[in-house]
Amino acid sequence: MPEPASTLASLSSALENARRALAILERQAAGFTSLSTPVSLQIELEDKRKEVADLERRLGNAAPAETPVPGIPAPATPDGAAADQHVDPRKLREAMGTAFNKSDFIVLCFDLGVEYENLEGDTLPLRMLSLIKYHQQRGTYSQLVEKVIRERPNLRESLH
């Protein structure tokens, strides 16, 4: 039996708020290296990621399959996040290195909610590597791949 619309709206609102909070926590964590991130921030990030995953699961189970829920992406297709999760990070780094100049990369970082200046490295390739590591550590690697492909659709074939 599907959940009432009010429950779906409430879950959707809670998910949106949790995602916003998670984005803020991830921006805060971006200012640290993986070894220097305060324990309290690491715990908050883990808890918020679990909350987001739980809300996504609950919304996925509560909503009828044919009824899209605002704020919830459609299920992954073979060309979507499921396939993007398996993109070789080395290929992604190489593709980004050829497709993005410094200005484009700074905009990409901004769109992803990551401060370019907080990425490790003195050169653009090292900062690209740092961005990839950042997303891998936070379990958001597929989002990075999706964004890169949205920005540079011609890279899709070379990444898969």
SULWOZI-V970468 format. One record per pair of residues at least 12 apart in sequence whose C-alpha atoms are under 10 Angstrom apart, sorted by the first residue. I is the first residue (numbers start at 1). J is the second residue. Records with the same first field share a line. If there is no record, write none. Layout:
I: J ; J
This chain:
1: 62 ; 63 ; 64
2: 61 ; 62 ; 63 ; 64 ; 65
3: 59 ; 61 ; 62 ; 63 ; 64
4: 62 ; 63
5: 62 ; 63
7: 59 ; 62 ; 63
8: 58 ; 59 ; 60 ; 62 ; 63 ; 69 ; 70
9: 59 ; 69 ; 70
10: 59
11: 55 ; 56 ; 58 ; 59 ; 62 ; 69
12: 55 ; 56 ; 58 ; 59 ; 69 ; 70 ; 71 ; 72
13: 55 ; 70 ; 71
14: 51 ; 52 ; 55 ; 56
15: 51 ; 52 ; 53 ; 54 ; 55 ; 56 ; 58 ; 59 ; 71 ; 72
16: 52 ; 55 ; 70 ; 71 ; 72
17: 52
18: 48 ; 49 ; 50 ; 51 ; 52 ; 53 ; 55
19: 48 ; 49 ; 51 ; 52 ; 53 ; 55 ; 71
20: 52
21: 44 ; 45 ; 48 ; 49 ; 52
22: 44 ; 45 ; 46 ; 47 ; 48 ; 49 ; 51 ; 52
23: 45 ; 48 ; 112 ; 113 ; 114
24: 45 ; 113 ; 114
25: 41 ; 42 ; 44 ; 45 ; 48
26: 41 ; 42 ; 44 ; 45 ; 113 ; 114 ; 134 ; 135 ; 138
27: 112 ; 113 ; 114 ; 115 ; 118
28: 41 ; 45 ; 114 ; 115 ; 118
29: 41 ; 42 ; 45 ; 114 ; 118 ; 134 ; 138
30: 113 ; 114 ; 115 ; 116 ; 117 ; 118 ; 119 ; 120 ; 130 ; 131 ; 134 ; 135
31: 114 ; 115 ; 117 ; 118 ; 119 ; 120
32: 118 ; 119 ; 120
33: 118 ; 119 ; 120 ; 130 ; 134
34: 133 ; 134 ; 137
45: 138
46: 138
49: 138 ; 139
56: 71 ; 72 ; 73
59: 72
60: 72 ; 74 ; 75
79: 146 ; 156 ; 160
80: 142 ; 143 ; 145 ; 146
81: 141 ; 142 ; 143 ; 144 ; 145 ; 146
82: 142
83: 142 ; 145 ; 146 ; 159 ; 160
84: 141 ; 142 ; 143 ; 144 ; 145 ; 146 ; 149 ; 156 ; 159 ; 160
85: 136 ; 139 ; 140 ; 141 ; 142 ; 143 ; 144 ; 145 ; 146
86: 141 ; 142 ; 145 ; 159 ; 160
87: 141 ; 142 ; 145 ; 156 ; 158 ; 159 ; 160
88: 159 ; 160
89: 129 ; 132 ; 133 ; 136 ; 141 ; 145 ; 159
90: 129 ; 132 ; 159
91: 155 ; 158 ; 159 ; 160
92: 128 ; 129 ; 132 ; 144 ; 145 ; 148 ; 149 ; 155 ; 156 ; 158 ; 159 ; 160
93: 125 ; 126 ; 127 ; 128 ; 129 ; 130 ; 131 ; 132 ; 159
94: 125 ; 128 ; 129 ; 158 ; 159
95: 148 ; 152 ; 155 ; 156 ; 158 ; 159
96: 125 ; 128 ; 129 ; 145 ; 148 ; 149 ; 152 ; 155
97: 124 ; 125 ; 126 ; 128 ; 129
98: 125 ; 155
99: 148 ; 151 ; 152 ; 154 ; 155
100: 124 ; 128 ; 148 ; 151 ; 152
101: 124
102: 116 ; 123 ; 124 ; 125 ; 127 ; 128
104: 151
105: 124 ; 127 ; 128 ; 148
106: 124 ; 127
108: 144 ; 147 ; 148 ; 151
109: 128 ; 131 ; 144
111: 147
112: 131 ; 135 ; 143 ; 144 ; 147
114: 131 ; 134 ; 135
115: 131
116: 128 ; 130 ; 131
118: 130 ; 131
119: 131 ; 133 ; 134
120: 134
131: 144
132: 144 ; 145
145: 159
